[in-house]
Amino acid sequence: MTAPIPTPAEAEAYPASYYAATAQAAPVRPALVEDVEADVCIVGGGYSGLSAGIELAGRGYSVRLLEASRIGWGASGRNGGQIVNGLNAGLDRIEARYGREIAAFVGRLVKEGNAIIRERVARHGIDCDLKDGQIFAALTRQHMRELEAKQALWRRHGHDDFEMLDRAAMRAHVASDLYAGGKLDRSGGHMHPLNLALGEAAALEGLGGVIHERSAVTNVEEGPADVTVRTATGAVRAASVLLCGNAYLGRVSPELYDRVMPFSTQMIATEPLGERARALLPTDACVEDVRWVLDYYRLSADGRLLFGGGTVYGGTDPEDIRAKLVPNMERVFPALKGVGVDFAWSGNCAISFSRVPQLGRLGRGVYFAHGYSGHGVVGSHLFGRILAEAVDGDLSRFDTFAGMRWIPFPGGRRFAVPYAMLGSWWYGLRDRLGV
């Protein structure tokens, strides 16, 4: 199994973003330059790998984590920072595809990733500007009916932290005339995603885990008794290996390459808005609308509007992120017309065809988790825990997810991008028509 190695510049520096510019001080971890042994080797220094590593180190396992660039370099350090409960695929779609029993199983754990984040922040004193409140915004009456149906569905699964918002109530949370209403999830929230990842890395090290940055994996070889993970300058021999690279795993595992498709999403950060910031979002909740091609936004700790949206399938970046997002931002908040934009960036996520994350095992000792489909903040923390449970001998939840049928993209990855673009165009048209 082979994979491309990041350039030296990619390995050394974080992509320019508001998060990188405001990150907590963190050490540059040394690259792997020798052959070592561990109980578990984790490939990928994002939320999945960090979550699994903390769980395993806390149970007494020796853990080595290999990151090709820097901790949180990928989606974990560039995302919208929104803690949105659930998976991308709704519980109704999961029930239709996998049955009532699987839907009930997923319904019991859709908020667990959120709880893991909050527990880690509290236990390890992670400074990541964690705030409460997340809103789904509806632009049409049809959107409101969809939110009402989702509220009823989640209630049937035992979750009732939601408040439906009519147009006036929505206006009290979001100073925009664009919305017909919305739904407030009081248990959701938002935070500084890169600082969360850096804090979790420090927590892992505090539990005895060892992290190597600038250590791109070139080969994974499974032997009769253990697995060897090689980089250009060293190797880790371990009983178990966790592949947690998601959209940035590349060809480390050819078996996984076609299972997911990378897509990029973009963000901008305005100049500090001062008193205007609280006027825009009086309750400081984060917001995402319910369209197929959605907008999402929130306030930063220093009073900027962080505004994201757009989708580019295949994982490429648009030529001008500001030109793409600023009109969308001004549509939501006309009062921001002409405001300065200090940062613009992009990053890749990985989408599965079913929109359900995938867990599985390759051979005896190589496990993987990927395909969070835009809901990776909570999903990755949950699936990291489930990976750790499997390594520790409890396969109950792992086997349930691993047994959910994998559905390939029609035509494989070669045709996945045009297929997804066609679907995006169709659903984007529905968004514009309000149906």
C-alpha positions as CSV (number, residue, x, y, z in Angstrom):
1,M,0.0,0.0,0.0
2,T,1.5,3.3,-1.1
3,A,0.6,6.9,-0.8
4,P,2.0,10.3,-2.0
5,I,4.2,12.2,0.5
6,P,3.4,15.9,1.2
7,T,5.9,18.4,0.1
8,P,8.3,19.8,2.8
9,A,6.4,23.1,2.7
10,E,3.1,21.3,3.3
11,A,4.5,19.3,6.1
12,E,6.0,22.2,7.9
13,A,3.2,24.9,7.8
14,Y,-0.5,25.1,8.4
15,P,-2.5,26.4,5.5
16,A,-3.3,30.1,6.0
17,S,-6.6,30.5,7.8
18,Y,-8.1,32.4,10.7
19,Y,-7.7,29.3,12.9
20,A,-4.0,29.0,12.1
21,A,-3.4,32.7,12.8
22,T,-5.1,32.4,16.2
23,A,-4.0,28.9,17.3
24,Q,-2.6,28.2,20.8
25,A,1.1,27.8,21.0
26,A,2.1,24.2,20.3
27,P,5.4,22.3,20.0
28,V,6.5,21.0,16.6
29,R,6.6,17.3,17.3
30,P,9.7,15.4,16.0
31,A,9.4,13.2,12.9
32,L,9.8,9.5,13.2
33,V,13.5,8.7,12.6
34,E,13.9,5.2,13.9
35,D,12.2,1.8,14.2
36,V,10.0,1.5,17.2
37,E,7.3,-0.7,18.7
38,A,3.9,0.1,20.1
39,D,0.6,-1.6,21.0
40,V,-1.2,0.7,18.5
41,C,-0.1,2.9,15.6
42,I,-2.5,5.6,14.5
43,V,-2.2,7.1,11.0
44,G,-3.6,10.7,11.0
45,G,-3.5,13.5,13.5
46,G,-7.0,14.8,13.2
47,Y,-10.0,14.2,15.4
48,S,-10.5,10.5,14.6
49,G,-6.9,9.6,15.4
50,L,-6.7,11.8,18.5
51,S,-10.0,10.6,19.9
52,A,-9.0,6.9,19.4
53,G,-5.5,7.6,20.8
54,I,-6.9,9.3,24.0
55,E,-9.3,6.4,24.6
56,L,-6.5,3.8,24.1
57,A,-3.8,5.6,26.1
58,G,-6.3,6.1,28.9
59,R,-6.8,2.3,28.9
60,G,-3.0,1.7,29.2
61,Y,-2.1,1.0,25.6
62,S,1.2,2.3,24.2
63,V,0.2,4.6,21.3
64,R,2.3,6.1,18.4
65,L,0.5,8.6,16.2
66,L,1.9,9.5,12.8
67,E,0.9,12.7,11.1
68,A,2.1,13.6,7.6
69,S,2.0,17.3,8.3
70,R,1.0,19.0,11.6
71,I,-1.7,18.1,14.2
72,G,-5.1,19.3,12.8
73,W,-3.6,20.1,9.4
74,G,-6.6,18.7,7.5
75,A,-10.3,19.1,8.0
76,S,-10.0,19.0,11.8
77,G,-8.2,22.3,11.9
78,R,-10.0,24.1,9.1
79,N,-13.7,23.2,9.5
80,G,-16.7,25.5,10.4
81,G,-16.2,24.7,14.1
82,Q,-19.9,23.7,14.6
83,I,-20.9,21.0,16.9
84,V,-23.9,19.6,15.0
85,N,-25.5,16.5,16.5
86,G,-26.1,13.5,14.2
87,L,-24.7,12.0,11.1
88,N,-25.1,13.5,7.6
89,A,-27.6,10.8,6.7
90,G,-30.8,11.3,8.7
91,L,-32.3,8.6,10.9
92,D,-35.2,8.2,8.4
93,R,-32.8,7.5,5.5
94,I,-30.8,5.1,7.7
95,E,-34.0,3.2,8.6
96,A,-35.1,3.1,5.0
97,R,-31.8,1.7,3.9
98,Y,-30.6,-0.4,6.8
99,G,-33.8,-1.2,8.8
100,R,-35.4,-0.1,12.0
101,E,-33.0,-1.9,14.3
102,I,-30.0,-0.1,12.8
103,A,-31.8,3.2,13.0
104,A,-32.5,2.6,16.7
105,F,-28.9,1.8,17.3
106,V,-27.7,5.0,15.5
107,G,-30.4,7.0,17.3
108,R,-28.9,6.0,20.6
109,L,-25.5,7.5,19.8
110,V,-26.1,10.5,17.6
111,K,-25.2,12.9,20.4
112,E,-22.3,10.9,21.9
113,G,-19.6,12.7,19.8
114,N,-20.8,16.0,21.2
115,A,-20.6,14.6,24.8
116,I,-17.1,13.3,24.1
117,I,-15.9,16.8,23.0
118,R,-17.4,18.5,26.0
119,E,-15.9,15.9,28.4
120,R,-12.5,16.2,26.9
121,V,-12.5,20.0,27.0
122,A,-13.6,19.9,30.7
123,R,-11.2,17.1,31.8
124,H,-8.1,18.4,30.0
125,G,-8.7,22.1,30.3
126,I,-8.7,22.7,26.6
127,D,-9.0,26.4,25.6
128,C,-11.0,26.3,22.4
129,D,-13.7,29.0,22.9
130,L,-16.4,26.4,23.4
131,K,-19.9,28.0,23.3
132,D,-23.5,26.6,23.4
133,G,-26.2,26.8,20.8
134,Q,-26.7,25.6,17.2
135,I,-29.5,26.7,14.8
136,F,-30.8,25.1,11.6
137,A,-32.2,27.9,9.5
138,A,-35.1,27.5,7.1
139,L,-35.6,29.7,4.1
140,T,-39.0,28.4,3.1
141,R,-42.2,26.9,4.6
142,Q,-41.1,23.5,3.1
143,H,-37.8,23.8,5.0
144,M,-39.9,24.4,8.2
145,R,-41.9,21.2,7.6
146,E,-38.7,19.3,7.1
147,L,-37.4,20.6,10.4
148,E,-40.6,19.8,12.2
149,A,-40.5,16.2,10.9
150,K,-36.9,15.9,12.0
151,Q,-37.8,17.1,15.5
152,A,-40.6,14.5,15.7
153,L,-38.3,11.8,14.5
154,W,-35.5,12.6,17.0
155,R,-38.1,12.7,19.8
156,R,-39.0,9.2,19.0
157,H,-35.4,8.3,19.5
158,G,-35.3,10.0,22.9
159,H,-33.8,13.4,22.0
160,D,-35.8,16.5,22.9
161,D,-33.4,19.4,23.2
162,F,-34.9,21.3,20.3
163,E,-37.0,24.5,20.0
164,M,-38.8,25.4,16.9
165,L,-38.4,29.0,15.9
166,D,-41.0,30.9,13.9
167,R,-39.9,34.0,11.8
168,A,-40.0,36.4,14.8
169,A,-38.2,34.0,17.1
170,M,-35.6,33.3,14.5
171,R,-35.0,37.0,14.1
172,A,-34.1,37.2,17.8
173,H,-31.2,34.8,17.2
174,V,-30.2,35.9,13.6
175,A,-30.5,39.5,12.5
176,S,-31.6,38.6,8.9
177,D,-34.9,38.8,7.1
178,L,-33.9,35.8,4.9
179,Y,-35.4,33.1,7.0
180,A,-38.9,31.7,7.5
181,G,-37.8,30.2,10.8
182,G,-35.6,27.6,12.2
183,K,-34.8,25.1,14.9
184,L,-32.5,25.6,17.9
185,D,-30.5,22.7,19.3
186,R,-29.5,23.9,22.8
187,S,-27.1,20.9,23.1
188,G,-25.2,21.9,20.0
189,G,-22.5,24.5,19.9
190,H,-19.3,25.8,18.4
191,M,-15.6,26.1,19.1
192,H,-12.1,26.9,17.6
193,P,-11.5,23.6,15.8
194,L,-7.7,23.8,15.5
195,N,-7.3,24.6,19.2
196,L,-9.5,21.7,20.0
197,A,-7.2,19.4,18.0
198,L,-4.1,20.9,19.6
199,G,-5.6,20.5,23.1
200,E,-6.5,16.9,22.4
201,A,-2.9,16.2,21.1
202,A,-1.5,17.5,24.4
203,A,-4.0,15.4,26.3
204,L,-2.9,12.3,24.4
205,E,0.7,13.1,25.2
206,G,-0.2,13.6,28.9
207,L,-1.6,10.1,28.9
208,G,1.7,8.7,27.5
209,G,1.0,8.7,23.8
210,V,3.8,9.7,21.4
211,I,3.1,11.9,18.4
212,H,5.3,12.2,15.3
213,E,4.6,15.1,12.9
214,R,6.0,15.4,9.4
215,S,5.9,11.6,9.2
216,A,4.0,10.6,6.1
217,V,3.2,7.0,5.9
218,T,4.6,5.3,2.8
219,N,3.7,1.7,3.4
220,V,1.6,-0.5,5.7
221,E,2.6,-4.2,5.8
222,E,0.6,-6.8,7.7
223,G,2.5,-9.7,8.9
224,P,1.4,-12.9,10.6
225,A,1.7,-11.4,14.1
226,D,1.8,-7.7,13.8
227,V,1.6,-4.7,11.3
228,T,4.5,-2.5,10.2
229,V,3.8,1.1,9.3
230,R,6.7,2.7,7.4
231,T,7.7,6.3,6.8
232,A,10.6,7.6,4.8
233,T,12.8,7.6,7.9
234,G,11.4,5.1,10.3
235,A,8.8,2.4,11.1
236,V,6.4,1.5,13.8
237,R,5.6,-2.2,14.5
238,A,2.3,-2.6,16.2
239,A,-0.4,-5.2,17.0
240,S,-3.1,-2.9,15.7
241,V,-3.1,0.0,13.2
242,L,-5.8,2.6,12.8
243,L,-6.1,4.4,9.5
244,C,-7.7,7.8,10.3
245,G,-6.7,10.0,7.3
246,N,-10.2,10.6,5.9
247,A,-10.0,12.9,2.9
248,Y,-6.2,13.1,3.2
249,L,-5.4,9.4,3.4
250,G,-4.5,9.3,-0.3
251,R,-3.4,5.9,-1.5
252,V,-2.1,4.5,1.8
253,S,-4.8,1.9,1.3
254,P,-5.9,1.2,-2.3
255,E,-8.8,-0.8,-0.9
256,L,-10.2,2.4,0.7
257,Y,-9.3,4.9,-2.0
258,D,-12.6,4.5,-4.0
259,R,-14.8,4.2,-1.0
260,V,-15.0,8.0,-0.4
261,M,-14.7,11.1,-2.5
262,P,-13.0,14.3,-1.3
263,F,-14.8,17.5,-1.6
264,S,-13.7,21.0,-0.5
265,T,-15.7,23.6,1.3
266,Q,-14.6,27.2,1.8
267,M,-14.6,29.8,4.6
268,I,-13.9,33.5,5.1
269,A,-13.4,35.5,8.2
270,T,-14.3,39.2,8.3
271,E,-12.4,41.9,10.1
272,P,-13.4,42.3,13.8
273,L,-16.9,43.7,13.8
274,G,-17.0,45.2,17.3
275,E,-20.5,46.0,18.5
276,R,-21.9,44.9,15.2
277,A,-21.0,41.3,15.9
278,R,-23.5,40.7,18.7
279,A,-26.1,42.7,16.7
280,L,-25.9,40.1,13.9
281,L,-26.1,37.0,16.2
282,P,-27.5,38.2,19.5
283,T,-27.5,34.8,21.2
284,D,-24.0,33.8,19.8
285,A,-25.3,30.5,18.5
286,C,-23.8,29.0,15.3
287,V,-26.1,28.7,12.3
288,E,-26.3,26.5,9.2
289,D,-29.2,26.5,6.8
290,V,-30.9,23.4,5.5
291,R,-30.4,23.7,1.8
292,W,-28.4,21.1,-0.2
293,V,-25.7,23.7,-0.9
294,L,-25.7,25.4,2.4
295,D,-24.4,28.5,4.2
296,Y,-22.9,28.1,7.7
297,Y,-21.6,30.8,10.0
298,R,-20.9,31.9,13.6
299,L,-19.0,34.5,15.5
300,S,-15.3,34.0,16.5
301,A,-14.1,34.8,20.0
302,D,-12.7,38.2,18.8
303,G,-16.0,39.2,17.1
304,R,-15.5,38.3,13.5
305,L,-18.1,36.6,11.3
306,L,-16.8,33.2,10.2
307,F,-18.8,32.4,7.1
308,G,-18.6,29.2,5.1
309,G,-20.3,27.4,2.2
310,G,-19.9,26.0,-1.3
311,T,-18.9,22.6,-2.4
312,V,-16.3,21.6,-4.9
313,Y,-16.3,17.9,-5.6
314,G,-12.9,16.3,-6.2
315,G,-11.3,18.3,-3.5
316,T,-10.0,21.3,-5.6
317,D,-10.1,24.9,-4.5
318,P,-12.0,27.7,-6.3
319,E,-9.9,30.4,-7.9
320,D,-11.3,33.2,-5.7
321,I,-12.9,32.2,-2.4
322,R,-13.8,35.7,-1.4
323,A,-15.6,36.3,-4.7
324,K,-17.5,33.1,-4.1
325,L,-18.6,33.6,-0.5
326,V,-18.9,37.3,0.0
327,P,-22.1,37.6,-2.0
328,N,-23.7,34.8,0.0
329,M,-22.7,36.5,3.2
330,E,-24.1,39.8,2.1
331,R,-27.4,38.1,1.1
332,V,-27.8,36.9,4.7
333,F,-26.5,40.1,6.2
334,P,-26.9,43.1,3.9
335,A,-25.5,45.4,6.6
336,L,-22.1,43.8,6.0
337,K,-21.8,45.0,2.4
338,G,-18.3,46.3,2.0
339,V,-16.9,44.9,5.2
340,G,-13.3,43.8,5.2
341,V,-12.4,40.1,4.8
342,D,-9.1,39.3,6.5
343,F,-8.9,35.5,5.8
344,A,-10.1,33.1,3.2
345,W,-9.3,29.4,3.1
346,S,-10.5,26.0,1.9
347,G,-10.2,22.4,3.1
348,N,-11.2,18.9,2.1
349,C,-13.8,16.5,3.7
350,A,-14.6,13.0,2.5
351,I,-18.1,12.0,1.5
352,S,-19.5,8.5,1.2
353,F,-22.2,7.6,-1.2
354,S,-24.7,6.7,1.5
355,R,-23.6,9.8,3.6
356,V,-23.0,7.3,6.5
357,P,-19.4,7.1,7.9
358,Q,-17.7,3.8,7.3
359,L,-15.8,1.7,9.8
360,G,-14.1,-1.6,9.0
361,R,-11.1,-3.7,9.2
362,L,-8.5,-4.7,6.5
363,G,-7.0,-8.1,7.3
364,R,-6.6,-8.9,11.0
365,G,-5.0,-5.8,12.6
366,V,-5.7,-2.8,10.4
367,Y,-8.8,-0.7,11.2
368,F,-10.2,2.4,9.5
369,A,-12.9,5.1,9.9
370,H,-13.7,7.7,7.2
371,G,-16.5,9.3,5.1
372,Y,-18.0,11.7,7.7
373,S,-19.6,13.6,4.8
374,G,-19.5,17.0,6.3
375,H,-20.4,16.0,9.9
376,G,-17.0,15.0,11.0
377,V,-16.6,17.1,14.1
378,V,-18.9,14.9,16.2
379,G,-18.7,11.8,14.0
380,S,-14.9,11.6,14.2
381,H,-14.9,11.8,18.0
382,L,-17.5,9.0,18.2
383,F,-15.9,6.8,15.7
384,G,-12.5,7.2,17.3
385,R,-14.0,5.9,20.5
386,I,-15.6,2.9,18.7
387,L,-12.3,2.1,17.0
388,A,-10.6,2.1,20.4
389,E,-13.4,-0.2,21.8
390,A,-12.7,-2.7,18.9
391,V,-8.9,-2.7,19.6
392,D,-9.7,-3.3,23.3
393,G,-11.8,-6.3,22.4
394,D,-15.4,-4.9,22.5
395,L,-16.6,-5.3,18.9
396,S,-20.3,-4.7,19.5
397,R,-20.6,-1.2,18.1
398,F,-17.8,-1.6,15.7
399,D,-19.3,-4.7,14.1
400,T,-22.7,-3.0,13.8
401,F,-21.2,-0.2,11.7
402,A,-18.8,-2.5,9.9
403,G,-21.8,-4.7,8.9
404,M,-23.7,-1.8,7.3
405,R,-23.5,-2.4,3.5
406,W,-21.0,-0.2,1.7
407,I,-22.5,1.4,-1.4
408,P,-20.0,2.3,-4.0
409,F,-20.2,5.5,-6.1
410,P,-21.6,4.7,-9.6
411,G,-18.6,4.2,-11.9
412,G,-16.1,4.4,-9.0
413,R,-14.1,7.5,-8.2
414,R,-13.5,8.2,-11.9
415,F,-17.1,9.0,-12.4
416,A,-18.0,10.0,-8.9
417,V,-17.1,13.7,-9.4
418,P,-19.3,14.3,-12.5
419,Y,-22.0,12.2,-10.9
420,A,-21.8,14.3,-7.7
421,M,-21.7,17.6,-9.7
422,L,-24.8,16.6,-11.6
423,G,-26.6,15.9,-8.3
424,S,-25.3,19.1,-6.8
425,W,-26.6,21.1,-9.8
426,W,-30.0,19.4,-9.4
427,Y,-30.3,20.0,-5.7
428,G,-28.9,23.5,-6.1
429,L,-31.7,24.2,-8.6
430,R,-34.2,22.9,-6.0
431,D,-32.7,25.3,-3.5
432,R,-33.1,28.2,-5.8
433,L,-36.7,27.3,-6.6
434,G,-37.5,26.8,-2.9
435,V,-38.7,23.2,-3.3
